[in-house]
Amino acid sequence: MFKQIFSKLNWFSRKSENIPETIIDKVKTNISEIIGNRDELEKLFLIEKRRRGVKEDKLIFIGMANVAGYYWCAMKSLFENKKNELVFFASYLEDRILYSFNLGFIDKLTGSKEKLLEIGEKITFDDIERLLRERSKEDQNSKVNISLDAETITDEHGNKVMVINPDLSLDEKLYCEKQAKVEGIPVRSPEEFPLIRGKLLETTRKEKYPTIRWNFNWNDYVVVGVPDGITESFVYEFKTTRNKFLMSYLKPVALLQADLYGYFFRRKEKRVQIYIVEEKTTKTLNEQVNSKKVINVLENFNKIDNGWMPIPPKQWKCKSCEFKEICQLTK
C-alpha cells in the first residue's frame, strides 16, 4: 500500500536544476524502501510521536479529505483519519525528504532515524509555492493529457475485477472488455465502486491545474492535503456522484474540502465541480473560501477525538459504513 502512495506523486521528485538525476533516483529508491517497509515505517511513526511528546495512540496525522467527511458523518471522519494515520505520516515523511532534496537543503540520506525525521524542518510555505510554480511550468511545457481507460482492482471477496471508465466510447469499452476476457478478469460496473469511478472520471472530466501535496500544523494535528488543483487565486476540487439526490449530500463535503485546501494553502477563492453521472452534467461552484467554517469543523473534530459525541447521520448512511460495528452512534 505504501509503495503505491509513493508512486502516485512521482512528479515531486523530478530532476532539479541543481541536483543530478542519479542522486534523485537514489533518493526515490531509498524513500520507497522506507515507505514500502511497514515495520520500519511504524518505528519511525512511533519515534515521531515521542519527538512530539504525545502518547502512541494519540491521533496526530490527519487528511484534509477525511476531515471534510465531517459533513457526511462526523464520527466516520474520525474513524477514517485513525485508520489512515500511518498513510498520512508516510506522505508527510516522503514530501519532507523529497522537497528538501529538490530545494537543495540536503544532498544525501545519512544518520539515525531521529535525524531522518528532522529533515524538512527548514521548508517554508514560500518554498512550497516555489515548487508549485515549477510544477506549473512543467505542465505548460507538457502536451501529454493522461487518461485512464480502466482500472484493475481487488473486490470485496479478494478477486481481481476490471472497472471501465464510463466516459469511453462504445468501441473503447468493447476493447477493454476484450482485454479483460483475455486476462480472465470479470468486468464490474463503476457504480459498484464509487471511488474508482471518481478516479477514472477525474482523468477525463476534471479541469487541469497544477497541484502539490503538503502538510500544515493545526494545534496538535499535522493536516495533510493535496488539492485537485491550485492556481494563484483559487483551489480546485472535483468530485463525481451518481445522481442529484446524492449530490445534495456530497456538495457540503466538497465545499468543505475546498475550504480546507484554501485555508491551508492560503487561497481566498475555491472552485468546486461535481459531475453527476446519470445526467452527464457538471455542477460548478465558485465561492470565497470560508475560513471560519474550517476552524469550526477542526475544533469540533478535536472535540470528537477527545470523546464528544456528535449528532448521528442519516440512518441509511450507516448501513454500508465499514465502521458500523464499532461506532457508538449506531447503537
N, C-alpha and C positions, 0 to 999 in steps of 0.2 A: 504493500500500500504506500509506504513512504517513498519508494523509488518512483512510483507513479506521480506523486506530488512534486518530486524534484523535476521530472521531465516535463511537467505541464508548463513551466515557465522558463524553458531553456534560454529564451532570448535575453534574460537578465545577465547571462554570462557571455554574451557576445564579445568579440575581441575589442579591447580598449585601445585607444591610440597609444597609450604609454606602456601597455603590458603585452609581452609576446603571447601569441596564441597557444604555444606549447604549455606555458605556465597556467593559463586559464583552463586548458583541457585537463591538466593535472589536478587543479583545484576542484573542477567539476567532478572528477573521479573520486577524489578524497571525500567531498561532501556527500556524494551519492552513496559511498560506502558507510558513512556515519548514519545517514538518514535511513538507509536500507537495512541497517542492523538494529532491530528493535531493542535488544538488550543494551547496546551502547547508548542508544538514544534515550532510553529510560534512565540510565545512570546520569547522563548529562542533565536530564529533566529534573531529577531529584537534587542534584548539586545546585542547579539554578534556583530552585525553591529555597534551599538553605542559604544561598547567597542573598536572597531577598528577605530572609528572616521569617519565613512563613512555614506552616506545617505542610507535610507532604500531600495531604488530602485537600488542601486549600485550593480552590479554583482561581487560577491566575490568567491563563492564556485563553482568550475568547475570540470568536469571529464575528465580524460585523453582520454578515448574512444570517448567522444563527441568532444574534441578538435581535435582528429585525423580525424574526419569527415570533417575537413577543406579541405582536398584533394578530398572530394566528392562534397561538396558545402560549401564555407566559411560562407555564411550567415546562412545556415541551422545549421551549427556548433554553431553559436552564439545563435540562437533561441532554440536549444536543451539544451544548457547549462543554459539558463534562465529558461526554462520550468522545468528543473530538479534540480535547485539550492537547493531547500529545501531538496530534496533527498540526495544530496551530503553533505549538512550540517548534516543531520541525520547520515550518515555514519561516518563523521568526529567526531561527538559527541560520537557515540557508541564506536568507536575504542579508543578514548582517555580515556574513562571511563573504558572499559574492560581491556585494556592493562595496565592501572595504577594499577588495582587490580592484574592482572597476574604478574606484575613486583614487587608487594609489596609496591608500593608508597602510597596506601590508603587501608583501611580495612572496610570502611563504606561510605554510601552516606548521608551527612548531610549538612545543611546550606542553603543559599539563592540560587536563580537561578544564580546570579553572581559567587558564589563560585563553583557551578556545572560546569560552563563554564571555570573555571580556572584549573579544573582537566585535567591532561595530559601535562601541560606545562613543566614538568620535563623530559618527554620522549625524548630520543636522538635517532639518527639513529642507534647507536650501540645497543640500546635496541630493536629496530625493527629487527635487524639482529639476535639477541639472540632469539627472539620469532620465527623467521623464522626457525632457526636451530632446535628449539624444535618441530616445526611442521614437519620438515623433518624427525626427529627421530620417531615421531608418525606414519608417513606414511610408514616408513621402517618396523615398527613393525606390521602394519596392512596389512592383506592379502585381505581385502574386496575391491572389484572393483565395484563401484556403477554405474549402467547404467539406463537410463530412457527408458522404453518401449513406453510410450505415455504420452501426456500432455493434460489435460482438461483445456480449456481456454474460454474466452468470446469473441465472434467475434464482427465485426463492428456494428451488429444490437442488441447487448446485449444478444445474445443467447449462451448457453453453447455448445461447439463443442469439439471433440477429434481429436488431431493430433498424428499420429502414427510414431514412429521412422522408417525412410526408411531403416535402417540397419537391421531390424528384418528379420528373416526367414519367409517363407510363413505361416508356422504353427503358429508362434508367432503373425504375423499380423492378422490371422484369429481369434486367441484367443482374441486379443484386440478388434477386430470388434464385436465379440460376446458379450463381456463385455459392449461395447458401446450400443449395441442393447438392452441389458437387462436394462440398465440405461436410455434408451430413448434419448441417445445423438448421433447426427449425426457425422459421420467421415468426416473430410475435408482433402484435400491434403496438405502436408507440404510445397509445393511450394506457397501456398496462404499466408503462414506465415513464411517468411524467418528467422525472429529472433527465432521463436520457433523451426524451422528446425535446425538452428545452435545450439541451446541449447541441442536438442536431440542428434545430431550427435557428439557434443563435448564429450558426455559420452561414446561413443563407438569408436571414431576416434582419438581424440587428445592424445598426449603423456602425461604421468603423471609426474608432478613435484610439489613440494611444492610451496605455494604462501602465500602472506599476503597482506592485504589492508592497505594503509596508505596515509597520506596527506603531502603535501610539500608546502612551501611558495614560490611564484614567483611574485615579485613586490607586487601588492595589492591582488593578487589572492591566494586562497588556492586550490591547484590542488590535486584531489583525484583519486587514481588508484589502481587496483588490477589486476596484470598480470595473464595470464593463467598458468604461471609457472616462478619460479626464482631459478636458480642454483647459484653456487659460481661464475660462469663465464659468464652466459648469462641469458637474459629474453626470455620468450617464449610466442608467440601469435598464436592462432588457429582460423581460420575463414572458413566458407563454402560459396560457391556461386553456382549458377545454371549451368553456362556454361563458356567457355573460354572468350566470349565477355565481360561478366560482371566481370570476374576476372581481366581483364585489367584495370578496374576502381576501383576494390576493392584492388588490390595489393598496390598502393601507400598509401591508408588509413591504411592497415595492417602494412606496414613497418613504417609509421609514428607513429602509436600507439606503436609499439615495441620500436621505438626510444625514445618516451616519457617515457616509462617504464624504459628503460636502463639509460636514463639521470637522472631521479629522484631516481631510486634505485641503481645507481652507478655501473652499469654493462657495460662492454666495448663491449660485443657482443650481437647479437639478433638472435633468431631462429624463423622464421615465417613459418607456414604451412597453405595452402589454399586447402581445399578439394573441388573438382569440382564434383558436384552431377551427372550430366549427363554422365560423363566419369568414375566415380568411381575411380578417381585418386587424389593423393595428391601432390601438388607442394611445395617443401621445399626450403627455402631461408635462408642461414647462412651468415650473414654480420656483419660488425662493426657498432656499434651504431653511428648515425650521430647527434652529439650534436649541431652542427651549424644549421642544419635543424630545430631542436627543438626550438632553440632560435628565429630563423627567423619566424617560424609559430606562436609562442607565441606573438612575437612583432606585427605581422600583425593582429592576433586575437584581441589584445588590441586596435589596431587602428580601427578595425571594431566596437568594443564595444563602441568606442568614436565617431562613426559617419562616418568613412571612408567607401566608397562603393567598394567592391571587384569586380573582374571580374565575370560576370554571368556564371553559369554552363551550360552544355548541356541542351537544352530545354526539352528533354524527361525526365530529372530528375525532372523537376518542376511539371509534370502532376500529379504525385502521392504524391507530398510533402504536408504534413499536414499544412505547413506554407505558402502555395502559396497565400492565401488571404491577408496576412499581409506583405508579402515580397515585398520590393520595386524593387527587381531585376526582378520580373515577370511583372512589369508594363512597 
